[in-house]
């Protein structure tokens, strides 16, 4: 794709709005109140200070890509709620509320609301790409990170590369993993992993910034075609942005074929304003990252917004703060501070922070500069920022990366405003990498009045992509005994969180592999033992994870804490596959199969089952939990990307394990 021309170049540095509207006016700030019986979800929104719109309510499933027609209209002056009675318990629904004046949308908001939304047991496989600078220097911290990822439902695949490696070399390893692991979901770049550049664009609107920008999404766009033959633009004022054929920088502005994987980066390279080394900053970051996941940080669920652009002809960049924060922490928990952003984060703790102002590579007007972060702690977890230039983050003393370098570092940051980000799913347990991928792929589903740069390659997440909004203090002191020929007996000390309602137990064949859930019914909060009777003898890894019914401004969901883990060599009894009620009959066809595999599961009673694949190397993948109804249950699986070979499909109800072998052509 050639050069992008902006019809009206908006010079972001030093602009102040002349309009009465504010950025908050274009965000519908949503929250949900749920009821169990009869089941209903009531949406509420903060009254709009500028408009008196007619509100159109839309509803869809989480994975749907279009909203269809509105399900309701709220037009009464002063009305600020909508009741949805077409809901069920143990489910979640996504809503769009769009306010219209004279037929034009002027304000919009999103919420993912649920009544006891199900827990997310398995999040898929994650490729951890480590800059070899840290392989030895941060070995204990990286092992702890891998353990935390594994204990939060991720399968971890690790590669170490030199920072001088070619981006194509790194991509080839990820692509190979994608072919081997159909459930591959994410790529986490640790350190100064080679930075891809792509495009001929300037989403901040500055002519001297037109060219290639950092494009980490290259590592997550597996099926797209990336070329280096057409763009020939050396007009940029900065060498890194110049892009010519065969120079190693890609041509694409829009992400080709979208992103198949979540991508995030933790990188402290070339930040001399901070007197500490890269290794020291990495150790500091990973230590706080671990503390946050252990629910041991003194952090308040509140947000702060510093808006130095205002309405800005409708782009309203800071609406990313109000629109996203409301469903996660509540509109009443958002503090507005026009000019004291950094000092506010130094003085108090905030889970969410948004700042915008006319920028440079190392500063934002009204906010501060990179050097301000060297002397002020950043007591925020999830940061969002917008301003000129600093979205191009692979520079000396990058303003976008600076909060993560602070003595008490923030844990994530992203450049949100061109385009807008949509983070509302995090209120019910999704990780921030999920929102990054959603933003990468959003070209039409989540609309705002302006969304310049949607689907472009520059969209990037700084920080640990696995992070979530809510964590629980884990169980402790897991101990395992192995009665001769009688499996494994687990005991543990209960979580210190008084709101924990129970525990789930998981087992894997490798430390960072797929953990199969063993108990389909949650153990009670007072139960601190479990006996695993059924399995294949050998070394096993066990996890115990606490469960809490977490209430948020978007409803409630079953929140899983990180697992406590231990391993042991187990000897099971002679009947390693036990058949008891319910009776399961499992079939697959065609067999052999090439593109799609149809699975037939017949059971004599309703039961919850864990289903997964196992390859010839014993690697478990494609985990899913299914509610099986009495009688025939049919499922279709896309197996086109799986390598040829023999596989086993396993159905585990907790009471029995049924296995069916099949062949992929």
MARKOL-437694 format. One line per field, with one value per residue (C-alpha): x, y, z; residue number from 1. Coordinates in steps of 0.5 Angstrom, whole numbers, plus 2048, in hexadecimal, padded with zeros to 3 digits. Layout:
<pts>
px: X, ...
py: Y, ...
pz: Z, ...
i: NUM, ...
</pts>
This chain:
<pts>
px: 800, 803, 803, 7FD, 7FB, 7F7, 7F1, 7F2, 7F9, 7F7, 7FE, 7FD, 802, 800, 7F8, 7F3, 7EC, 7E7, 7E1, 7DC, 7DC, 7E1, 7E4, 7E0, 7D9, 7DB, 7DB, 7D5, 7D8, 7D4, 7D3, 7CF, 7CB, 7C9, 7C3, 7C3, 7BC, 7B9, 7BF, 7C0, 7C6, 7C4, 7C9, 7CA, 7CE, 7D0, 7CC, 7CF, 7D1, 7D0, 7CC, 7C4, 7C5, 7C0, 7C4, 7C4, 7C6, 7C9, 7CB, 7CF, 7D3, 7DB, 7DD, 7D8, 7DB, 7D5, 7CF, 7C9, 7C3, 7C2, 7BE, 7BB, 7BB, 7BB, 7B9, 7B5, 7B9, 7BD, 7BD, 7C3, 7C2, 7C0, 7BD, 7BF, 7BA, 7BD, 7C3, 7C5, 7C9, 7D0, 7D1, 7D3, 7D1, 7D4, 7D0, 7D1, 7CE, 7CE, 7CB, 7C8, 7C6, 7C2, 7C4, 7CC, 7CF, 7D3, 7D4, 7D6, 7D8, 7D9, 7D8, 7D9, 7D4, 7D3, 7CF, 7D4, 7D8, 7DC, 7E3, 7E9, 7ED, 7F1, 7F4, 7F8, 7FF, 804, 80A, 80F, 815, 81B, 820, 827, 829, 825, 825, 82B, 82A, 823, 822, 81E, 81A, 818, 817, 812, 80E, 80E, 80B, 806, 804, 803, 7FF, 7FA, 7F8, 7FD, 802, 809, 80D, 814, 819, 81F, 822, 828, 825, 829, 825, 821, 81A, 818, 81C, 818, 812, 813, 814, 80D, 80A, 80D, 809, 803, 803, 804, 800, 7F9, 7F7, 7FD, 7FA, 7FF, 807, 80A, 811, 815, 81B, 81D, 81B, 81C, 817, 813, 812, 80C, 808, 808, 804, 804, 7FE, 800, 7FF, 806, 809, 810, 80E, 80B, 80E, 80F, 80D, 80F, 80A, 80A, 804, 808, 809, 802, 800, 801, 7FD, 7FE, 803, 808, 80C, 812, 812, 80D, 80E, 814, 813, 819, 815, 815, 81A, 81C, 820, 81C, 816, 819, 816, 819, 819, 81D, 81F, 81C, 816, 80F, 80A, 804, 800, 7FA, 7FB, 7FB, 7F5, 7F5, 7F8, 7F8, 7FC, 7FC, 802, 806, 80D, 811, 817, 81C, 821, 824, 821, 827, 823, 822, 829, 827, 829, 825, 826, 824, 81E, 81B, 81C, 818, 813, 812, 812, 80C, 809, 809, 807, 801, 7FF, 800, 7FB, 800, 800, 7FD, 7F9, 7F2, 7ED, 7EC, 7EE, 7F1, 7F0, 7F5, 7F2, 7F6, 7F2, 7EB, 7E6, 7EA, 7E5, 7E2, 7E8, 7E8, 7EE, 7ED, 7E6, 7EB, 7EB, 7E4, 7E1, 7E6, 7E7, 7DF, 7DD, 7E4, 7E4, 7DE, 7DD, 7DD, 7E4, 7E7, 7EB, 7EC, 7F2, 7F4, 7FC, 7FE, 7FE, 805, 805, 7FE, 801, 807, 802, 7FD, 7FB, 7F7, 7F5, 7F4, 7F7, 7F6, 7FA, 7FA, 7FD, 801, 807, 80E, 812, 814, 80E, 807, 804, 801, 803, 80B, 811, 815, 81A, 814, 813, 81A, 818, 811, 80E, 809, 803, 7FF, 7FE, 7FB, 7FD, 7FA, 7FD, 7FC, 800, 804, 80B, 80B, 807, 80D, 810, 817, 81B, 820, 81C, 815, 810, 80B, 810, 812, 80D, 80F, 816, 814, 816, 80F, 80D, 807, 806, 803, 802, 7FF, 7FE, 7F6, 7F3, 7F5, 7F2, 7ED, 7EE, 7E9, 7EA, 7E3, 7E4, 7E9, 7E4, 7E2, 7E9, 7EC, 7F3, 7F6, 7F9, 7F2, 7F0, 7F6, 7F4, 7ED, 7F0, 7F5, 7EF, 7EA, 7E8, 7E0, 7DD, 7DF, 7DD, 7DE, 7DD, 7E4, 7E9, 7EF, 7F4, 7F0, 7F3, 7FA, 801, 803, 7FE, 802, 802, 808, 808, 806, 800, 7FD, 7FB, 7F4, 7F0, 7EF, 7F3, 7F2, 7F7, 7F9, 7F9, 7FF, 804, 801, 804, 803, 804, 803, 800, 803, 7FF, 7FA, 7FB, 7FD, 7FA, 7FA, 7FA, 7FA, 7F9, 7F3, 7F4, 7F4, 7EE, 7E8, 7E4, 7E6, 7E1, 7E4, 7EA, 7EC, 7F1, 7F5, 7FA, 800, 805, 80A, 80B, 809, 804, 7FD, 7FA, 7F3, 7EE, 7ED, 7E6, 7E1, 7DD, 7E0, 7E3, 7E0, 7E4, 7E5, 7E8, 7F0, 7F1, 7F0, 7F2, 7F3, 7F2, 7F2, 7F7, 7FD, 803, 809, 80B, 806, 805, 7FF, 7FC, 7F7, 7F3, 7EE, 7E8, 7E4, 7DD, 7E0, 7DB, 7DD, 7D9, 7D8, 7D4, 7D8, 7DC, 7E0, 7E7, 7ED, 7F3, 7FA, 7FB, 800, 804, 808, 80A, 80B, 80C, 805, 803, 7FC, 7F8, 7F8, 7F1, 7F4, 7EE, 7E7, 7E0, 7DB, 7D4, 7D4, 7D5, 7D8, 7D9, 7DE, 7DE, 7E2, 7E1, 7E4, 7EA, 7EF, 7ED, 7F0, 7EC, 7E7, 7E5, 7DE, 7DE, 7D8, 7D7, 7D2, 7D0, 7CA, 7CA, 7CC, 7D3, 7D8, 7DE, 7E6, 7E8, 7EF, 7F3, 7FA, 7FF, 804, 809, 804, 803, 7FC, 7F8, 7F2, 7EF, 7E7, 7E2, 7DB, 7D4, 7D2, 7CB, 7C8, 7C8, 7CC, 7D0, 7D4, 7DA, 7DE, 7E5, 7EA, 7F0, 7F3, 7F9, 7FB, 801, 7FF, 800, 7FC, 7F8, 7F4, 7ED, 7EC, 7E6, 7E6, 7E0, 7E4, 7E0, 7E3, 7E8, 7E6, 7EC, 7EB, 7F1, 7F1, 7F5, 7F6, 7F8
py: 800, 807, 80D, 80F, 816, 81A, 81E, 823, 822, 823, 826, 823, 826, 82C, 82C, 82E, 82D, 833, 82F, 82E, 827, 823, 81C, 819, 81B, 816, 810, 80C, 80A, 804, 7FF, 7F9, 7F7, 7EF, 7EB, 7E4, 7E2, 7E4, 7E5, 7EC, 7F1, 7F8, 7FD, 804, 80A, 810, 816, 81A, 821, 824, 820, 81D, 817, 812, 80B, 805, 7FE, 7F9, 7F2, 7EC, 7E6, 7E8, 7E4, 7E7, 7EC, 7F0, 7F3, 7F3, 7F7, 7FB, 7F7, 7FD, 804, 809, 810, 813, 819, 818, 810, 80D, 805, 7FF, 7F8, 7F2, 7EC, 7E7, 7E5, 7DF, 7DD, 7DB, 7DF, 7E6, 7EA, 7F0, 7F7, 7FD, 803, 809, 810, 813, 81A, 81C, 815, 816, 812, 817, 812, 80B, 806, 7FE, 7F9, 7F2, 7F0, 7E9, 7E6, 7E1, 7E1, 7DA, 7DA, 7D9, 7D3, 7D3, 7D9, 7D5, 7D5, 7DB, 7DB, 7DF, 7E2, 7E4, 7E9, 7E5, 7EB, 7E8, 7E1, 7E0, 7E7, 7E6, 7DF, 7DE, 7E4, 7E1, 7DA, 7DD, 7E1, 7DA, 7D7, 7DD, 7DC, 7D5, 7D5, 7DA, 7D5, 7D7, 7D1, 7D4, 7D3, 7D7, 7D9, 7DD, 7E2, 7E7, 7EE, 7EE, 7E8, 7EA, 7EB, 7E5, 7E0, 7E2, 7E2, 7DB, 7D8, 7DB, 7D8, 7D1, 7D2, 7D4, 7CE, 7C9, 7CC, 7CD, 7D1, 7D6, 7DD, 7E1, 7E4, 7E7, 7EB, 7EC, 7F1, 7F4, 7EE, 7F1, 7F6, 7F6, 7FC, 7FD, 801, 808, 80C, 811, 810, 816, 81B, 81E, 81E, 81D, 817, 813, 80C, 806, 805, 7FF, 7FA, 7F4, 7F1, 7EE, 7E9, 7E8, 7E8, 7E1, 7E0, 7E7, 7E8, 7ED, 7F0, 7F5, 7F7, 7FD, 803, 808, 80E, 811, 818, 816, 81B, 814, 80F, 809, 80B, 80B, 805, 803, 7FC, 7F7, 7FA, 7F5, 7FA, 7F8, 7FB, 7FA, 7FF, 7FB, 7F5, 7EF, 7EA, 7ED, 7EA, 7E3, 7E4, 7E9, 7ED, 7F0, 7F3, 7F4, 7F8, 7FD, 7FE, 805, 809, 80C, 811, 80C, 80B, 803, 7FE, 7FA, 7F4, 7F8, 7FB, 7F4, 7F1, 7F6, 7F6, 7EE, 7EF, 7F4, 7F0, 7E9, 7ED, 7F0, 7E9, 7E7, 7EC, 7EF, 7F6, 7FC, 7FE, 801, 800, 807, 80B, 812, 816, 81B, 81E, 824, 823, 824, 822, 823, 824, 81D, 819, 81A, 816, 815, 812, 80C, 80D, 80E, 809, 803, 805, 805, 7FE, 7FC, 800, 805, 80C, 80E, 80C, 810, 816, 81C, 820, 824, 826, 821, 81B, 818, 81B, 818, 811, 813, 814, 80F, 808, 807, 801, 805, 80C, 80F, 815, 819, 820, 822, 81E, 81D, 816, 818, 81C, 81E, 825, 826, 81F, 81F, 81C, 816, 819, 81A, 813, 812, 815, 814, 80D, 80B, 807, 805, 7FE, 7FF, 806, 809, 80F, 813, 819, 81A, 816, 811, 80C, 80B, 807, 804, 80B, 80D, 80F, 80D, 811, 80B, 806, 80A, 809, 801, 804, 807, 805, 803, 801, 801, 7FA, 7FC, 802, 803, 809, 809, 80F, 80D, 808, 807, 801, 7FD, 7FA, 7F8, 7F1, 7F1, 7F3, 7EB, 7E8, 7E9, 7EB, 7F2, 7EE, 7EC, 7F3, 7F4, 7EF, 7F1, 7F9, 7F6, 7F2, 7F8, 7FB, 7FB, 7F8, 7FD, 804, 80B, 811, 811, 80C, 80E, 808, 802, 7FC, 7FF, 7FC, 801, 7FF, 7FC, 7FA, 7FB, 7F6, 7EF, 7ED, 7E8, 7ED, 7ED, 7F2, 7EE, 7E9, 7E4, 7E2, 7DB, 7D5, 7D3, 7CD, 7C8, 7C1, 7BB, 7B4, 7AD, 7A7, 7A1, 7A0, 7A5, 7AB, 7B2, 7B5, 7BD, 7C1, 7C9, 7CF, 7D3, 7DA, 7DF, 7E3, 7E2, 7E3, 7DC, 7D8, 7D1, 7CE, 7CB, 7C5, 7C5, 7C0, 7C0, 7BC, 7C1, 7C7, 7CD, 7C8, 7C7, 7C7, 7C2, 7C4, 7BE, 7C0, 7C2, 7C4, 7CA, 7C7, 7CB, 7D1, 7CC, 7C7, 7C6, 7BF, 7BC, 7B4, 7B3, 7AC, 7AB, 7AD, 7AA, 7A9, 7AD, 7B4, 7B9, 7C0, 7C3, 7C9, 7CC, 7D2, 7D6, 7D9, 7DF, 7E2, 7E9, 7EF, 7F4, 7FA, 7F5, 7F0, 7EA, 7E4, 7DE, 7E1, 7DC, 7DD, 7DB, 7D4, 7D1, 7CC, 7C5, 7BF, 7B8, 7B1, 7AD, 7A6, 7A5, 79E, 799, 79C, 7A3, 7A4, 7A3, 7A2, 7A4, 7A8, 7AC, 7A8, 7AB, 7A9, 7AD, 7AD, 7B1, 7B2, 7B2, 7AE, 7AF, 7B7, 7BD, 7C3, 7C2, 7BD, 7BB, 7B9, 7B5, 7B4, 7B0, 7B0, 7AD, 7B3, 7BA, 7BB, 7C1, 7BE, 7C0, 7BF, 7BF, 7BD, 7B9, 7B8, 7B2, 7B6, 7B6, 7BE, 7C0, 7C6, 7C8, 7C8, 7CA, 7C8, 7C6, 7C5, 7BE, 7BD, 7B6, 7B3, 7B5, 7BB, 7BD, 7C2, 7C4, 7C6, 7C9, 7C5, 7C8, 7CB, 7C5, 7C1, 7BA, 7B4, 7B0, 7B4, 7B2, 7B5, 7B5, 7B6, 7B6, 7B7, 7B6, 7B0, 7AD, 7AE, 7AC, 7AC, 7AB, 7AB, 7AE, 7B0, 7B7, 7B7
pz: 800, 7FE, 802, 807, 806, 80B, 809, 80F, 812, 81A, 81D, 824, 827, 82B, 829, 82E, 82C, 82B, 82B, 831, 831, 834, 833, 838, 835, 82F, 834, 837, 83D, 83F, 845, 846, 84C, 84B, 84E, 84F, 850, 84B, 847, 845, 843, 844, 840, 843, 840, 843, 841, 83B, 83D, 836, 831, 832, 82E, 82C, 82E, 82A, 82D, 829, 82C, 829, 82B, 82D, 827, 822, 81D, 81C, 820, 81C, 81D, 824, 829, 82C, 82C, 832, 830, 837, 839, 83F, 83E, 840, 840, 83C, 83F, 83B, 83D, 838, 83C, 83F, 845, 844, 83E, 83B, 836, 832, 831, 82D, 82F, 82A, 82B, 825, 824, 81D, 81B, 81C, 821, 826, 82C, 82D, 832, 833, 838, 839, 83F, 842, 847, 84B, 844, 843, 846, 840, 842, 83C, 838, 833, 831, 832, 82E, 833, 82E, 833, 831, 832, 836, 83C, 83B, 841, 844, 846, 846, 84D, 84B, 844, 847, 84C, 846, 843, 849, 84A, 843, 843, 84A, 846, 841, 83C, 838, 838, 832, 832, 82D, 82F, 829, 828, 828, 821, 81E, 818, 819, 814, 818, 81E, 81A, 817, 81E, 820, 81A, 81B, 822, 81F, 81A, 820, 825, 823, 829, 829, 82B, 82D, 82C, 832, 830, 836, 834, 82E, 82A, 822, 821, 81A, 816, 811, 80D, 80A, 80F, 814, 819, 81D, 817, 817, 80F, 812, 816, 80F, 80E, 811, 819, 81E, 81C, 822, 81F, 819, 81E, 81F, 818, 816, 810, 80D, 807, 809, 803, 802, 7FB, 7FA, 7FF, 7FD, 802, 805, 807, 80E, 813, 817, 814, 817, 813, 80C, 808, 802, 7FE, 801, 807, 80C, 80D, 80B, 806, 80A, 80D, 80F, 812, 80D, 80F, 816, 81C, 81E, 824, 82A, 82A, 830, 831, 838, 835, 839, 834, 832, 838, 83B, 83F, 844, 847, 849, 844, 83F, 843, 84A, 847, 844, 84B, 84E, 849, 84A, 851, 851, 84C, 850, 857, 853, 851, 858, 85A, 85F, 85C, 860, 85A, 859, 854, 851, 84B, 849, 843, 841, 83A, 837, 830, 832, 82C, 827, 821, 823, 824, 82B, 82D, 834, 833, 834, 83B, 83D, 838, 83A, 842, 843, 842, 846, 84C, 84C, 849, 850, 851, 84C, 84E, 849, 84A, 844, 846, 84C, 849, 84B, 851, 853, 851, 855, 85B, 85B, 857, 851, 84D, 847, 844, 83E, 83C, 835, 833, 82D, 82D, 82B, 82B, 832, 835, 835, 836, 83D, 83F, 83F, 83C, 83D, 842, 846, 847, 849, 850, 851, 852, 84E, 852, 84D, 84A, 843, 83F, 839, 835, 82F, 82C, 826, 824, 82A, 827, 823, 82A, 827, 829, 82E, 835, 832, 835, 834, 837, 83D, 842, 842, 844, 84A, 851, 852, 84B, 848, 844, 83E, 839, 832, 82D, 82D, 829, 822, 822, 828, 82C, 82F, 836, 839, 839, 83E, 843, 843, 843, 83C, 83C, 839, 833, 831, 830, 82C, 827, 827, 826, 820, 81D, 81E, 817, 818, 81E, 823, 821, 823, 81F, 81D, 81D, 819, 818, 81A, 818, 817, 818, 81D, 823, 828, 830, 834, 83A, 83C, 838, 83D, 842, 845, 849, 84F, 853, 859, 85E, 85C, 860, 864, 866, 861, 863, 85F, 862, 85D, 860, 85D, 856, 859, 855, 859, 85F, 85F, 865, 866, 86A, 868, 865, 86A, 866, 86A, 863, 860, 85F, 85D, 859, 852, 851, 84B, 849, 843, 840, 840, 844, 83F, 83B, 83A, 841, 841, 846, 84A, 84E, 84A, 851, 855, 85B, 861, 865, 86B, 867, 867, 864, 85E, 85B, 854, 853, 84B, 846, 843, 847, 847, 849, 84A, 84C, 850, 851, 856, 854, 859, 856, 858, 855, 853, 853, 84E, 84B, 845, 84A, 84D, 84A, 84D, 84E, 84F, 853, 850, 852, 857, 854, 856, 852, 854, 850, 851, 850, 84F, 84F, 84A, 847, 844, 840, 844, 842, 846, 846, 842, 83C, 836, 82F, 82B, 823, 81E, 817, 811, 814, 811, 810, 80D, 80E, 813, 818, 81B, 822, 824, 82C, 82E, 836, 83A, 83E, 83E, 841, 840, 83C, 83B, 834, 831, 82C, 82D, 828, 827, 82B, 831, 830, 832, 82E, 82C, 833, 834, 839, 836, 839, 836, 836, 837, 830, 82A, 82A, 824, 823, 81D, 81D, 819, 818, 811, 815, 819, 816, 813, 818, 81D, 823, 829, 82B, 832, 836, 83D, 841, 848, 849, 843, 83D, 836, 830, 829, 824, 81D, 817, 814, 80D
i: 1, 2, 3, 4, 5, 6, 7, 8, 9, 10, 11, 12, 13, 14, 15, 16, 17, 18, 19, 20, 21, 22, 23, 24, 25, 26, 27, 28, 29, 30, 31, 32, 33, 34, 35, 36, 37, 38, 39, 40, 41, 42, 43, 44, 45, 46, 47, 48, 49, 50, 51, 52, 53, 54, 55, 56, 57, 58, 59, 60, 61, 62, 63, 64, 65, 66, 67, 68, 69, 70, 71, 72, 73, 74, 75, 76, 77, 78, 79, 80, 81, 82, 83, 84, 85, 86, 87, 88, 89, 90, 91, 92, 93, 94, 95, 96, 97, 98, 99, 100, 101, 102, 103, 104, 105, 106, 107, 108, 109, 110, 111, 112, 113, 114, 115, 116, 117, 118, 119, 120, 121, 122, 123, 124, 125, 126, 127, 128, 129, 130, 131, 132, 133, 134, 135, 136, 137, 138, 139, 140, 141, 142, 143, 144, 145, 146, 147, 148, 149, 150, 151, 152, 153, 154, 155, 156, 157, 158, 159, 160, 161, 162, 163, 164, 165, 166, 167, 168, 169, 170, 171, 172, 173, 174, 175, 176, 177, 178, 179, 180, 181, 182, 183, 184, 185, 186, 187, 188, 189, 190, 191, 192, 193, 194, 195, 196, 197, 198, 199, 200, 201, 202, 203, 204, 205, 206, 207, 208, 209, 210, 211, 212, 213, 214, 215, 216, 217, 218, 219, 220, 221, 222, 223, 224, 225, 226, 227, 228, 229, 230, 231, 232, 233, 234, 235, 236, 237, 238, 239, 240, 241, 242, 243, 244, 245, 246, 247, 248, 249, 250, 251, 252, 253, 254, 255, 256, 257, 258, 259, 260, 261, 262, 263, 264, 265, 266, 267, 268, 269, 270, 271, 272, 273, 274, 275, 276, 277, 278, 279, 280, 281, 282, 283, 284, 285, 286, 287, 288, 289, 290, 291, 292, 293, 294, 295, 296, 297, 298, 299, 300, 301, 302, 303, 304, 305, 306, 307, 308, 309, 310, 311, 312, 313, 314, 315, 316, 317, 318, 319, 320, 321, 322, 323, 324, 325, 326, 327, 328, 329, 330, 331, 332, 333, 334, 335, 336, 337, 338, 339, 340, 341, 342, 343, 344, 345, 346, 347, 348, 349, 350, 351, 352, 353, 354, 355, 356, 357, 358, 359, 360, 361, 362, 363, 364, 365, 366, 367, 368, 369, 370, 371, 372, 373, 374, 375, 376, 377, 378, 379, 380, 381, 382, 383, 384, 385, 386, 387, 388, 389, 390, 391, 392, 393, 394, 395, 396, 397, 398, 399, 400, 401, 402, 403, 404, 405, 406, 407, 408, 409, 410, 411, 412, 413, 414, 415, 416, 417, 418, 419, 420, 421, 422, 423, 424, 425, 426, 427, 428, 429, 430, 431, 432, 433, 434, 435, 436, 437, 438, 439, 440, 441, 442, 443, 444, 445, 446, 447, 448, 449, 450, 451, 452, 453, 454, 455, 456, 457, 458, 459, 460, 461, 462, 463, 464, 465, 466, 467, 468, 469, 470, 471, 472, 473, 474, 475, 476, 477, 478, 479, 480, 481, 482, 483, 484, 485, 486, 487, 488, 489, 490, 491, 492, 493, 494, 495, 496, 497, 498, 499, 500, 501, 502, 503, 504, 505, 506, 507, 508, 509, 510, 511, 512, 513, 514, 515, 516, 517, 518, 519, 520, 521, 522, 523, 524, 525, 526, 527, 528, 529, 530, 531, 532, 533, 534, 535, 536, 537, 538, 539, 540, 541, 542, 543, 544, 545, 546, 547, 548, 549, 550, 551, 552, 553, 554, 555, 556, 557, 558, 559, 560, 561, 562, 563, 564, 565, 566, 567, 568, 569, 570, 571, 572, 573, 574, 575, 576, 577, 578, 579, 580, 581, 582, 583, 584, 585, 586, 587, 588, 589, 590, 591, 592, 593, 594, 595, 596, 597, 598, 599, 600, 601, 602, 603, 604, 605, 606, 607, 608, 609, 610, 611, 612, 613, 614, 615, 616, 617, 618, 619, 620, 621, 622, 623, 624, 625, 626, 627, 628, 629, 630, 631, 632, 633, 634, 635, 636, 637, 638, 639, 640, 641, 642, 643, 644, 645, 646, 647, 648, 649, 650, 651, 652, 653, 654, 655, 656, 657, 658, 659, 660, 661, 662, 663, 664, 665
</pts>
